[in-house]
Amino acid sequence: MRTYVSALRRSIGHPAAACIVARPTGYLVRVERGALDLHQFERLTEQARLAAAGGDHERATRLLGDALARWRGPALAGLDSPLLRAAAARLERLRLLATERRFESASHLGDPAWMVPELTAFAAEHPRREGPRALLMQVLVRLGRPADALRVSQQGHALGEPGPRMRAMHQRIS
């Protein structure tokens, strides 16, 4: 065990390796609050939520972009156990929600044309998430592209019965 801990300390490097503390019963990893990317992500998304609730969508969009920049691939990649799979799924839901909230806040700012390719790709990657599809429809209508918005609606309908947000957007366009 000592060999593994020593190798881990070397790979982490100084001063971060100080978080591994020897105890009589084994080892303990101490991580200060705010030291992990996850802690920073949570802090930034909460600040963004408050900014958006207060109508400051520019700040919310920026904060959510900063929070999402903390991600470097799938959560807990390379680790496999039922507990870790559940934690990774929870973290992935948080990432998707932050991405959707970033799009939502950004939709309140200036010209949303830049959002169309990103939102289209996101909606295609997550076809069962209705929020991004409805927001894409909203942005397309705002850009004077109602026919494209109706196509997005039809694509969503092909996946299953649309929810209230998609139905409302479809009625608004028709």
N, C-alpha and C positions, 0 to 999 in steps of 0.2 A: 504494500500500500504506500509506503514511504517513497518508493521509486516512482510510482504514478503521480503522487502529489508533487514531488520534486520536478518531474517533467512538465506537469501542468503549470507550476509556478514559472518555470523557464519560458514556456510558450506564451504565458500571459504577459510576462515582463514586469519590471519594476516601474512604478510603485503599486500597480494594480494587484500584483501577486500577494500583497499584504492582506488582501481580503480573505485568504485561506489561513485559518487559525487552527493550530493544534490544540486539542483538548485531551484529557485523560481517556475519554471514551472513543476518540476518533478525531475527525476534522470537521470544521465548521466553515462555511463560506458566508462572510458578512458583506452585505452590499448596502451601502448608504442609500437612503431614499433620494431619488433623482439621479443616481449614477447610471442606471440602465436606460437604454434607448426607449424601452417600454414606459418607464416612468416619465420621460420627457414627452413621449407620444401622448400619454394620458393627460399630462398637464396642458400641452398645447391644444389638444382637442377640447378640453374643458374650457379653456380661454376662448377658443373659437366659438363654442356653443353659446357662451355668454355674449360675445361680440355680435353674433348673428341675432340673438334674441333682442339685443339692443339696437338692431338695425345697422350695425357697422359691418356690412358684408365684405367690404374691401379688406378689413383687418381679419375677418373670419376666413376669407379665402387664403390670405397670406399665411395665417397660423396653421391652417389645415395642410397647405403645401409644405410648410416646415415640418409638421408632424409626419406626413407621408414620406418625406425625405429620409426619415429614420429607418425605413424598411429597406432591407437588403436581401430580397428573395423571400421564399416561404418561411413562415414562423417555425422555429424549432426543427428546421430541415436537418435530416440525418439522424434524428433521435426518434426512436420508435418504442412506444409502449401505449397501452390504452389510456393511461392518465395523460401522457404527453400529446397523444392524438387529440384528446378532448380539449386540452389547453391550446393546441395549435388551431383547432377549429374555432375556438372562441376568439383568438387573436385575429384570425382571418376575417371573422365577422366584424370585428372592430375596424379593421383596415378597409373593408368594403363600405361600411357605414361612413367612415371619415372621407372616403373618396366621393361618395354620393353627396355628402354635406358640402364638400368643396365645390362640386358642380352646382349644387343648389345655390350656394352663396354667390358664386361667380355669375350665375344667371341674372342676378340683380344688378350687375355692373355693365356699363357701356355696351359695346358691340359683342354679342355672344358668338359671332361666326367662328372664332378660334375653337370653340367648344365642340362643334359638330363632329370633326374627325375623332377627337378623344372620347366623346360621349358615345358615338356610334360604335367605336371599338369596345368600350367598356360594356355597353348594352349587349353586344354580340358575344362577348366573353362570359357574361352573366345573364343569359336570356330569361331566366326565371325571376329576376329582380325587376319588378314593375316600375319602381321609382325612376331609374335612369331612362327607361324607355319613354315614360310619360314626360320627363323633363326634356328629352330629345325632341319629342313632338312639340312641346311648348316653344323650344328654341327655334325649331324650323318654322313654326307659324309666325313667330316674332320676326324672322328673317324674310317673311313673305313667300314661304315655300310650303303651302298647305298640302299640296299633292304628295310631297315627300313625307310630311307628317302622317298623312293617311296611310301611306305605304308602311310606315313604322307601326302604325296601329294594326294593320292587317297581319304583319309579321308576328306581332304579339298575340293576336287572336288565334293564329295558327298553332301557337304553343299551348293554348288552353283558354278557358273562360277569363276574360279580362276582369280586373278588380275595379273598384270604384274610381280610382284616379285615372285609369286608362279609359274607362267609359265616359267620364266627365270630359276628358280631353277630346275624345272622338266626337262627342256631341257638340262641343264648342267649335270644332272644325267644320262639321257637316252642315 
